[in-house]
């Protein structure tokens, strides 16, 4: 083992920076459309890690003329691994008991997390970070820990090579900056407009620039070589620059969106540069930013930020899977935050700190002492039942978990319905395009039967048969598509599971450009997330003033954005005279028996009400 560093500064302001980062991440997960840039808290963590690790490695080289790589690995493992292993096993145990639909590929999920390659597993399996509606994986957020784990594995070796063969700081700094630019360039090149950006979001190659910027800063801005006494003008300059960087970071937390092309074509790189500037100013003992970001609250949160980041997503996923959060979103958000803080504090006090300083060479003797009848641990021995039970349940889950999603469970009734509907809709769409739909040849008796089936008048059915409609939407429309086409046989349907409002825009644009957008447009969107004012304006520009747009509002009580979507639609209807909101939410909210278990998609009973209700609003 190498010698301890003779001098090393603890920069308390970094706890403040970590606090800002983890608050941003939690706010993004709690309210992704109010704090839409909160995901950018992760690049802040990356910059801080890059700076601190590189700074420590350079200090060790300068003081000892060598870097104890094995010692470095041991310290990292003891610091990070206990909480990660506990989180992965405890989450798997919960899934085994209460969420068995998440057991698909659980063995691979466990192993890739423990080996710090989970981000590449997510890339290979096309998992989305931004799909907020479907079944959420409680492991989604662990991609960033995998990137940091890969950094910890290779970085000491890379630093040794640079110090031995490049030697001078300037070319080492230049090398890191060039590599950071290459990483940012890869992100810009691999990003595809209109496609889910998760590949570039998860990739080590496309995210390393944040860590590299922090590392490059450490080369030219070593924490132990910065002068405490600075002339007043230089101190004020640092404070202004640091304060400006902090304000811009907070502004980007509020304004940047994870699916914006700007984020991946320079925006995240610029954010990382701002983070690097803030880290530099906080690290400087002659500036005031370190003191401004140092207080008891920030220190408490900052020290527990690793645990907070670990536990926040499972808490949110599991809590919100059981609760209709849209009903009391603020109250439930407070409960979730409280649960996260309690878990992270327990983890910090009783897991992270003790095991960080535990002598693992005494593991066997400690276990034997625990098992002795007259053990000095006394009643504490019973505490071992808890981790033992967690491990047992995790093993059961990993053993019984399937290796692919297709084997995990048979299609649900909803999934079967949507698959069958897709086939029928595709056929009907072709008939409409060829102008040979069966509706042109149906008899009056068929009109009478349809009217009785859907509790509509024969006049309404006759009008519906003549109406040309273009319907675009998400899984709710896919669920109801054949029901609507029975009433409106000339309705062209384009429905896709998981579609968000922004994804409907190019569909509408393509239909309009090809002359296939009817004068009556039906939109079923908002289930998977709200829309921005710009997105609404784009949709209305495509629809134009001559067409009539009917927009079905949402019944999605398990998601926080339900009320936001429905309230925004009310406002939009006042702004645009040709936009009419179909208030499915109010009509259905007191009828849980109309929905599948997700309380979102109408079941066979609910479709008997959904179809006629939508039809009557259009036929008024």
PEKA-V761148 format. One record per backbone hydrogen bond with DSSP energy under -0.5 kcal/mol. NH is the residue of the N-H (numbers start at 0). CO is the residue of the C=O. E is the energy in kcal/mol with one decimal. If there is no record, write none. Layout:
BEGIN
nh->(NH	NH)
co->(CO	CO)
e->(E	E)
END
This chain:
BEGIN
nh->(10	11	13	14	15	16	17	18	19	20	21	22	23	24	25	26	27	28	29	30	33	34	35	36	37	39	40	41	43	44	45	46	47	48	49	50	51	52	53	54	55	56	57	58	59	60	61	62	63	64	65	68	71	72	73	74	75	76	77	78	79	80	81	83	84	85	86	87	88	89	90	91	92	93	94	95	96	97	98	98	101	102	104	105	108	109	110	111	112	113	114	115	116	117	119	120	121	122	123	124	125	126	131	139	141	142	143	145	146	147	148	149	150	151	152	153	154	155	157	158	159	160	161	162	163	164	165	165	166	167	171	172	173	174	175	176	177	178	179	180	181	182	183	184	185	186	187	188	189	190	194	198	200	201	202	206	206	207	209	210	211	212	213	214	215	216	217	218	219	220	224	225	229	234	235	236	237	238	239	240	241	242	243	244	245	246	247	248	249	250	251	252	253	254	255	257	259	262	263	264	266	267	269	270	271	272	273	274	275	276	277	278	279	280	281	282	283	284	286	291	292	293	294	298	299	300	301	302	303	304	307	308	309	310	311	312	313	314	315	316	317	318	319	320	321	321	322	324	325	326	327	331	332	333	334	335	336	337	338	339	340	341	342	343	344	345	346	347	348	349	350	351	352	354	355	356	359	361	362	365	366	367	368	369	370	371	374	377	379	380	381	382	383	384	385	386	387	388	389	390	391	392	393	394	395	396	397	398	399	400	406	407	408	415	416	417	418	419	420	421	422	423	424	425	426	427	428	429	430	431	432	433	434	434	435	436	439	440	441	446	447	448	449	450	451	452	453	454	454	455	460	461	462	463	464	465	465	466	466	468	468	469	470	470	471	472	473	477	478	479	480	483	484	485	486	487	488	490	491	491	492	493	495	498	502	503	503	504	505	506	507	508	509	510	511	512	513	514	515	516	517	519	520	520	521	522	523	524	524	528	535	536	537	538	539	540	541	542	543	546	547	548	549	549	550	550	551	551	552	552	555	556	558	561	564	565	566	567	568	569	570	571	572	573	574	575	576	578	579	579	581	581	582	583	586	587	588	590	593	594	595	598	602	606	607	607	608	609	610	612	613	614	615	616	617	618	619)
co->(8	9	10	11	11	12	13	14	15	16	17	18	19	20	21	22	23	24	25	26	30	30	253	252	34	36	37	38	39	40	41	42	43	44	45	46	47	48	49	50	51	52	53	54	55	56	57	58	59	60	59	66	67	68	69	70	71	72	73	74	75	76	76	79	80	81	82	83	84	85	86	87	88	89	90	91	92	93	93	94	98	99	401	102	104	105	106	107	108	109	110	112	111	111	116	116	117	118	119	120	122	121	129	136	138	139	140	141	142	143	144	145	146	147	148	149	150	151	153	154	155	156	157	158	159	160	160	161	161	165	167	168	169	170	171	172	173	174	175	176	177	178	179	180	181	182	183	184	185	186	191	195	196	197	198	202	203	203	206	206	207	208	209	210	211	212	213	214	215	216	221	222	227	230	231	232	233	234	235	236	237	238	239	240	241	242	243	244	245	246	247	248	249	250	251	35	256	259	259	260	261	262	265	266	267	268	269	270	271	272	273	274	275	276	277	278	279	282	283	287	288	290	292	294	295	296	297	298	299	301	303	304	305	306	307	308	309	310	311	312	313	314	315	316	317	318	318	322	556	323	323	327	328	329	330	331	332	333	334	335	336	337	338	339	340	341	342	343	344	345	346	346	347	350	351	352	357	358	359	361	362	363	364	365	366	367	371	374	376	377	378	379	380	381	382	382	383	384	385	386	387	388	389	390	391	392	393	394	395	396	403	403	404	411	412	413	414	415	416	417	418	419	420	421	422	423	424	425	426	427	428	429	430	431	430	430	436	437	438	442	443	444	445	446	447	448	449	450	451	450	456	457	458	459	460	461	462	462	463	466	489	519	468	491	521	493	523	473	474	475	476	479	480	481	482	483	486	487	468	489	490	470	472	495	499	499	500	500	501	502	503	504	505	506	507	508	509	511	510	510	515	467	518	547	469	549	471	522	551	525	531	532	533	534	535	536	537	538	539	542	518	577	520	547	548	579	522	549	550	581	553	598	555	558	560	561	562	563	564	565	566	567	568	569	570	571	574	575	548	577	550	579	580	581	582	583	584	587	590	591	600	595	593	602	603	604	605	605	606	608	609	610	611	612	613	614	615)
e->(-0.7	-1.0	-1.8	-1.4	-0.8	-1.9	-2.7	-2.1	-2.2	-2.2	-2.9	-2.4	-2.1	-2.0	-2.4	-2.7	-2.0	-2.0	-2.5	-3.1	-1.3	-2.7	-0.5	-2.7	-1.9	-2.2	-2.1	-1.5	-0.9	-1.7	-2.4	-2.5	-2.5	-2.7	-2.8	-2.3	-2.8	-2.5	-1.6	-2.6	-2.4	-2.3	-2.4	-2.2	-2.5	-2.1	-2.6	-2.3	-2.6	-2.0	-0.7	-1.5	-2.2	-2.6	-2.6	-2.3	-2.3	-2.8	-2.7	-1.8	-2.6	-2.4	-0.6	-1.6	-3.2	-2.2	-2.6	-2.8	-2.6	-2.9	-2.4	-2.0	-2.5	-2.2	-2.5	-2.5	-1.6	-3.4	-0.6	-1.6	-2.4	-1.7	-2.9	-2.1	-2.3	-2.7	-2.5	-2.6	-1.6	-2.3	-1.9	-1.0	-3.2	-0.9	-0.8	-1.4	-2.3	-1.7	-2.6	-2.0	-1.4	-2.5	-1.0	-1.4	-2.3	-1.1	-1.1	-1.5	-1.7	-2.2	-2.6	-2.3	-2.1	-2.7	-1.7	-1.9	-2.7	-0.6	-2.2	-2.9	-2.1	-2.1	-2.6	-2.9	-2.1	-2.4	-0.5	-2.0	-2.5	-2.7	-1.4	-3.2	-2.8	-2.4	-2.1	-2.4	-2.5	-2.4	-2.1	-2.3	-2.4	-2.3	-2.4	-2.5	-2.4	-1.9	-2.0	-2.5	-2.9	-1.3	-2.0	-0.6	-1.7	-2.7	-1.7	-0.7	-0.8	-1.4	-1.1	-0.6	-2.8	-2.3	-1.7	-2.4	-2.9	-2.0	-1.6	-1.1	-1.2	-1.7	-1.4	-0.6	-0.8	-2.3	-2.6	-2.0	-2.5	-2.3	-2.6	-2.6	-3.0	-2.9	-2.6	-2.3	-2.3	-2.3	-2.3	-2.3	-2.2	-2.2	-2.4	-1.8	-1.1	-1.7	-2.0	-0.5	-1.7	-0.8	-0.9	-1.3	-2.8	-3.1	-2.7	-2.3	-2.1	-2.1	-2.3	-2.2	-2.4	-2.3	-2.4	-2.6	-2.4	-2.3	-2.6	-2.4	-1.0	-0.5	-1.4	-2.0	-2.0	-1.2	-0.6	-2.7	-2.6	-2.6	-3.2	-2.3	-0.9	-1.1	-2.9	-2.6	-2.2	-2.8	-1.9	-0.6	-0.5	-2.0	-2.3	-3.0	-2.8	-2.4	-2.4	-1.2	-0.6	-1.1	-1.0	-1.6	-2.1	-1.8	-0.6	-2.8	-2.1	-1.9	-2.0	-2.6	-2.5	-2.4	-2.4	-2.4	-2.6	-2.5	-2.5	-2.5	-2.2	-2.4	-2.5	-2.4	-2.7	-2.6	-1.6	-3.2	-2.0	-2.0	-1.7	-1.2	-1.1	-2.3	-1.4	-2.4	-2.3	-2.3	-2.0	-2.0	-1.7	-1.1	-1.5	-1.3	-2.2	-1.7	-1.7	-1.4	-1.4	-1.6	-1.2	-0.8	-2.0	-2.5	-2.3	-2.7	-2.3	-2.6	-2.5	-2.5	-2.3	-2.7	-2.9	-2.3	-2.7	-1.9	-0.7	-1.1	-0.8	-2.6	-2.3	-2.6	-2.3	-2.6	-2.8	-2.5	-1.5	-2.0	-3.3	-2.2	-1.7	-2.5	-3.2	-1.6	-1.9	-2.4	-2.5	-2.3	-0.5	-0.9	-2.6	-0.5	-1.7	-1.7	-0.6	-1.5	-2.3	-2.4	-2.5	-2.4	-2.2	-2.6	-2.0	-0.5	-0.8	-2.3	-2.2	-2.5	-2.2	-2.5	-2.1	-0.9	-0.6	-0.8	-0.6	-0.6	-1.5	-2.3	-0.5	-3.6	-2.6	-2.0	-1.7	-2.0	-2.3	-1.6	-1.1	-2.4	-2.3	-1.6	-1.2	-3.5	-0.6	-1.8	-3.1	-0.6	-0.5	-2.7	-1.8	-1.7	-0.9	-1.0	-1.0	-0.8	-0.6	-0.7	-2.5	-2.6	-2.3	-2.2	-2.4	-2.5	-1.8	-1.2	-2.7	-0.9	-0.8	-0.7	-0.5	-3.0	-3.0	-3.3	-2.2	-0.5	-0.5	-0.8	-2.0	-2.4	-2.1	-2.2	-2.6	-2.0	-2.0	-2.5	-2.3	-0.7	-2.9	-2.8	-3.3	-0.5	-0.5	-2.6	-2.7	-0.5	-0.5	-2.3	-0.5	-0.5	-1.9	-1.4	-2.9	-2.3	-2.7	-2.5	-2.1	-1.5	-1.9	-2.4	-2.2	-1.0	-1.3	-2.4	-0.6	-1.6	-2.8	-0.6	-2.5	-0.5	-0.8	-2.2	-1.6	-1.9	-1.8	-2.2	-2.0	-1.6	-2.4	-2.2	-2.7	-2.6	-0.6	-0.8	-1.4	-2.8	-1.9	-2.1	-2.6	-2.5	-2.8	-1.7	-1.7	-2.6	-0.6)
END
